[in-house]
Amino acid sequence: MSDTQLHLIPANQFSVEELTGIYNQARADYLVPMSMNADRLAAYLRVYDVDLDHSWVAVDGEQVLGLAMLGVRPDRTWVTRLGVLPVRRRAGTGEALVRGLLQCTRNLGCRRSILEVIQGNSPAHRLFLKLGFREIRTLYVLRRPAGPLEPASVCTAIWLEENQALGLIRSYPARLAWTNEVESFINAGDAQGLRVDLGSGGWGWLVFREHDGILSHFVFHTGSGNPGQVAQALLGELYRRFPDHETYVENIPEGDPHLPEILRSGFTEVFRRTEMEWREPAD
């Protein structure tokens, strides 16, 4: 099949139900299965500012070949939900889709685009390198089953309302992954926060999402003291309040000083992602 038969159609010409079907076909044999339903995809589009006007579906005549979506925020974009049906893999469809998203990025006046690729997905990783993306860091995706955790022996816990939690995310001193940026928390509308003060003088906070019996999207910060002790106190208090909640945490950076204690607290690694960034060359 010739590449000249491939055409990109704006994703806004398809219903959410149709896009869900295309996505599930493209990901049926994916390295990490991530099936979707229409309600979940609609929520995903809203929370992560995915712009269907600047997203693409690849077709060849009547045959749908794949899709790729673009999150859009001030001065940056995010490549997401890239998938190619098995019939068209390694035939230029994925490259055409990503090039289309990068052109949309330029057209929007943005000079930077971000994505995450699951480690072990070598074809996608090679494609992104070819198109000018460069590795930034490794991100962990973790799970924890429901269950309590022994709280720290000396700790004062203060639970924070959504507006307070969002204020902490805005003040966060390091770069956050797209999924954990303040815009994502605002769009989701289910942010909560927790601050702990330790008897030793250490303190820190955790901002997270709580929805449908699931805890997710953790952002930790230690203001003073040992990050491991702060994380232990935060998690102990968190699971004292939510012992029956499962946890799915996305995109904890490999160098996060709280990560060792998180892994000691009943979390297991699901997979790792490599965050990558593309920048428009300077004129």
ABEGO torsion letter per residue (X at the ends): XBAAABBBBBAAABBAAAAAAAAAAAAAABABBBBBBAAAAAAAAAAAGBBAAABBBBBBEABBAEBBBBBBBBGBBBBBGBBBBAAABGAGAAAAAAAAAAAAAAAAGBABBBBBBBBGBAAAAAAAAAAGBBBABBBBBBBBBBEBBBBBABBBBBBBBAAAAAAAAAABABBBBAAABAAAAAAAGABBBBBBBBAAGBBBBBBBBBBGGBBBGBBBBBABEBAAAAAAAAAAAAAAABAABBBBBBGBBAABAAAAAAAAAGBBBABBBBBBBBBBBBX
